[in-house]
């Protein structure tokens, strides 16, 4: 049995590995000049590593971490301290540091620590932030599901004054490439529940090198050793149907046949190669609901150190939002002065600007946030436009995400935009969908039942006791009121 996979990004590579393990012959074709999609890296003309984006890992990426373990590369994740730095004008730092306490005390102490030095909004507004996010930790899955009907901004407006959630905006932008006024409330609150679940789940990891070397090359070696075939520069231009099955796909003007076809390309590319009759089905019409959330990356090499922080930075009122000094994160790769890598998002308003203008805007802001940058010389910079962006997780998009089994008997879909318990795109969603695609193919075509995905289960700490304690407190308060009313009644009668 032969499978033809279109798309050599993270999900396509993982699907190829999974199907080869099932004994299926695999051919993987990629239209780009390199494999890896958004999870890629390459060397520039100076031999410096260029990331297509600033990738970070969280411990709740359990299926991604399991896959890395399977490939023997799990030790390439460098786990950092559970802290996030907010840089403000004049070099003033504010730190969100999660202590090693049971949930939710670890998050509470982190916010209280942030109160001391975060000056972007009045301190009293941060108390609304803490109260609202504290209540969100206790949301049931059912309640969270309903919140896909509104934006995070609308949800925040219900519980807090204007700008109270400004500290979270850089994280929203960096994770989803979408402003809080547009992103689904479910997506962001689901992410926050996971990060705030325990001190361990708030840790951030960085790849110890380029994902092109660590991830992509390792997967390609595995695929080739198993007898799989891979090709670059191969664009699928059409999917050809025969009844309820895919008969062939057209690549380079030639029809190619297989027993199974897997689309690991974006929804935008997929809807462009489907035949017209496919859109009679709601399953495929849903693809037209997907919108592109653009982003760019900026790497800047300085001739001296600007900071010794080796974790993630956040800043407000910038064209960048999430960034890191990779000379501290990866000193063996980026030696000498600081090398800042910045996520530029939402990038809708800057995509058309020349690289030099984008750099000028960013470097002006960097010098306001890091006074030591004023006297530093920039050795070079690179605006990275290649392989950027994700789908925009607007309200209502959860029900539009297609299941991995399509209405056509031998066509399957994978990719981080397809249906998964993960509420937005990203590396964990890419691997979960690749695993589930293989699970379904095994059941449909081989009559096998396999289980590749696992569910992340956090240490709940004190959370199970909070609701009962709250209800008990309300009950005791109510009894106290009734008792006072009863006493008042008796006193009135005696008079």
Secondary structure, DSSP 8 states (H G I E B T S, - for coil): -EEEEE--BHHHHHHHHHHHHTT-EEEEEESSSSSBTTS-EEE-TTS-EEESS---EETT-HHHHHHHHHTT-GGGEEE--SEEEEEEGGGEEEEEE--SSSTTHHHHHHHHHHHTT--SS-HHHHHHHHHHHHHHTT--HHHHHHGGGSBHHHHHHHHS-TTTTHHHHHHHHHHHSS-TTTBBHHHHHHHHHHHTT-TGGG-EEEESS-HIIIIIHHHHHHHHHTT-EEEES--EEEEEEETTEEEEEEETTEEE--SEEEE-S-HHHHHHHS-GGGGGSHHHHGGGG--EE--EEEEEEESS------S-EE-SSSSEEEEEEHHHHSTTTS-SS-EEEEEE-S-TTTTTS-HHHHHHHHHHHHHHH-GGGTT--EEEEEEE-TT--EE--BTT-GGGS--SB-SSTTEEE-STTSS-SSSS-SHHHHHHHHHHHHHHHIIIII--------------TTHHHHHHHHHHHHHHHHHHHHHHHHHHHHHHHH-
